[in-house]
Amino acid sequence: MGNSFTGQSIESARRALAAQLRSGLLDDAELDARILLGAVLGLDLTGLITQATRPLTDAEASRLAQYAQRRVAGEPVARILGTKEFWGLPFRLSDATLVPRPDTETVVELALEVLRDREVKQPRIADIGTGSGAILLALLHEIPDAFGVGTDLSLTALGTARDNARALGLAGRAVFVACSYASALRGPFDLIVSNPPYIPSAEIPTLSIEVREHDPHLALDGGNDGYDAYRALIPQASECLAPGGALIVEAGQGQARNIETLMAAAGLTVDRPAKADLAGIPRAVSARKMPP
């Protein structure tokens, strides 16, 4: 595979790469080929079209062959490139962070609705298990007077989140703290968000190779029934919420109702239905700490 793209034009390399990815039974072969080739050449779609007849240099062909090998082996495009777009913003990744997924944008959408409904000025936001910082930084990007705290057990993840905050011009409104869930936080927070690990341990071997072998298991494994993280973080978050404040968490398929039960047991009030993602799965679950 080493020199399979040597001497090819941009267009013929794109076709050859797409064919190679298709033969590896990858669903989005055409899109992946375009993204990987564009990354190697530093070109967007327009550039790939206008320079279609330009031959690849040996260095470009070699790098493209390496990318192709990694993708066929099941490594996600976002891992190969080290970045992923979320909420229209670029996020750098590391081995300690999940690849942010479109489903998680549902949490951001619901959080913005909740804050708009309450008209909170200068909201204080906490993101528990922040990873790359995607949820927190998307919210700070949308709410210019908000201040946020992100927690994570992983120092590597926190370093990645700090780098993303700096790159997005949000470092002045975000701090990052190493702790288990919300254990180091002191409120009051107007909003607490989280995408915790929620996959039952026994299901992890059945996940796609992209997730199973490339996402950190710490950020996936929700224990025997998938609810370990919720049982830990919901009572902690409840303690840290301001009166009227809201907790919003991402849920796995079929988990929303049980999470609402855990929220109610922690003294929170479920005052709106879970928000569904684009596939119709109830994905963002919220509850409020009612004023005394």
N, C-alpha and C positions, 0 to 999 in steps of 0.2 A: 504493500500500500504506500510505501514511503515516497515514491516519486510519481504516483499515478496522475497527478495534476500538472506535472512539469510540461512546459511548452503549450499548455492549453490556453485558449482565450478565456476571458471572464465568463462569457456566456456558456461555453462548452464545459468549463469547470463547474459552473452552477448546475448544469444538467447532470453531469457525471456524479456530483456529490448527492444530488437528490435521488438519483438511481441507487447509489450505494446505501443511502439511508432507508429507502424503500425496501431494499433487499434485506435490511436488518429489521424489517417489520415495524418501522416507526411510523406513527400515524401522520405526523405533521412534517413529512419529509421535505416538501417544497418550501415551506416557511422556514424550517430549521436550516435548510441549505442556504437560503437567502440571508438569514441573520448571521450565520457563521462566516459565509464568504464576505459579507459586508464588514464584519468585525475584523477579519484578516486584512482587508484592503482599506479600511477606514472610509467606506463609501455607504451612502444611504441607497434606497431603492432607485432613485433617479440616477445616481452615479453609476450604479451597476448597469443600468440600461444604456446610458450615454457612452460608457466606456466598454461596452460589451465585447468589442473586438480586440481590446488590448490584451496581450499575452501576460500571464502571471510570471513574476520573477521566480527564480529557484527558491528563494527564501519564503515567498508567499505560498508556493506550491507545497513546500515542506510543512509549513505551519498549518495549512488547510488539511493536509493528510493527517496530522496529529489530532486536530479537532474532530475529523471524521472518525478516526479510530476511537476516540473517547466517547463520541455520541453513539456510535454503533454498540459500544459496550454498555450503554444504558445511562451514561452520565448526562444529566439535564443540561440544556443549552445555557441556562442561567449559571450553573456551576462552572461550566467551561469558560464562560466570559467573566464570571465573578460579579455580575450585576444583574438586577431584575427591576423592572418598572412596577411600581405599585402606586395607585392613586395618581397616575401621571407623573410620578417623581422617580428618579433613579436611585436605587439602593444598592450599595456594595454589600456583598455577602462574605461570610467566612464559614469554615467547617462547623462552627458552633451555632450557626443561625439557620433557621428554616428558610426555604425559598418562599417569599411572600406570595400568596395565591389570591386570585380574583375573589374567591368566596369570602375572604377576610375583609374585603372592602365593604361588605354588608355591615360589619361592626362599626366602621367609620361612618357609614351613612346613618345608622341608627343613633350613634353618639351625637352627630350634628343635629339630628331631629330633636333629640332630648334637650340639648343645650339651647336650641332655638326656642323650643316651647317654654323653657324656664327663663329665658332672657338673662342668663347669668353674665355679669360683668367680670372681666378678668378671671375666667374660670381656672381653677387648679385641677390638673388632670394627672392621674397616675396610670401607668401601663405596666401590668404585672407579667413578668416573663417577656420582656420587650424584644429580645432577639436582635434583629437588625434595626429595631426602632421604628419599623414601618407604620404601625397604628398610631403611635404617639406623634411621630413627626408629620404624618398626614394631617392629624388634627391640629397641630400647632401651625402648619402651613395654611390651613383654612381659617383659623381663629387667631388673628394677629395680636390680641391682647391676652392670650392664654399662656400659662406657665405649666411645664410638665416635668414629671419624674418617671424614669423608667427603671424597673428592677430586673435583675437576672441573677441566676446562680453562677453563670459562666462569665469569668472576667474577659475572655476572648470576645464573647457576644457583646458585652458592654463596650469594649474598645471599638468594635465594628459600629455599634449604635452611635457612639460619640463621633466617630469619623463621618458618619452619615449626617448627623446634626450639623457638624461644621460645614460639610460640602453643600448642604441645603440652606445655609445661612441662618440656622435655628439654634446654634449652640448657646446663645445668650438667654434662651428661654427653656432650656432642657438640662436637667442633671440626671446622672445615672448612678445607681446604687447597687452594690452586690449584696444580695440576701435571698433567702428562700421566700418566694411569693411576696407577701406584703409585710413580712415580719419586722422589717426595719423602718417601716413608714409610720409617720405620725400625721394625723389629719389636721384640719379637715380638708377633704377633697370634694369638689363638686361633681367629679366624674372619675370613675375607675373603670378601666378597660382591660381585657385580657384575652389572649388566644392561648389557653393552656394546653398541655398534652392531654389528649382525650381518647386515644386509640387503646382499646383493651390489649394487654400484653400479648395474648395468644394470637391476635390478628396481625401483628406487625410482620411476621414472615409472609403473609399473603398480600402485602402491599406491592405496588409496582416497584420495579428495580430502581427507578429514579428516586423514589421516596425511601424505600427500604435500605438501600446501600449508600445514599448520599445525604439524607437529612439526619441531623443528630437525634439519636434515640431518646436522649433526655427531653427533647422537645416534642416527642411523639407519644411516649409510653404513659398511658393514663392508669396503669395498674390493672388488676384482674378484671374489673368491671368497667374501666374507663373513667371512673369518677374520682380517683384519688386526689387529683389536683383541685377539683371543685370543692371537695370536702375540706381541703386545707385553706384555700384562698378566700372562699365566700365569707366565712366568719371573720377572718382577718380584715377583709375589705369593708365589711359592715361596720366594724369598729372605727375605721378611718374615714367614713363618709360624713360629710356635713349633713345637717337636716335638709331633706329635700334632694340630696345628692343621689346619683344613680350609679349602679354597677351594671356593666354590659360585658358579657362574655361570648366567645364563639362556642358553638355546640357542634358535635358530630351528628350524623344522621340518626334520628330517633331519640336524641338525648334531651331535647328542649324541656319536656315536661318534668323529667326527674331533676333537672337543674333548677327549674322554678320551685320545686318542692324543697330543695336544699336552701334556696334563697329565702323562702318563707320561714324555714326552720331557724335561719340566722336573724330573723326579725325584720326582713325586708319585705316590701309590698310589690307584688307583680302587678303593674298598672297598665300594661300594654302587651299585645300579643308579640310573640317572637317574630323577628323580621326574616323573611325567606330570601335565600340567594337566587341567582338566575335560574337554577335548576328546580326551584320551588321547595328546597329543603329548609326548614326553620333553622337559621344559622346564627342569628344574633339574639341573645336572650337578655332581658333587662329587668331590673327591679330597683325600687327607690327606698331610701330611708326616710320614712315619713316624719315630719316635724312633730315634737311631743305635744 
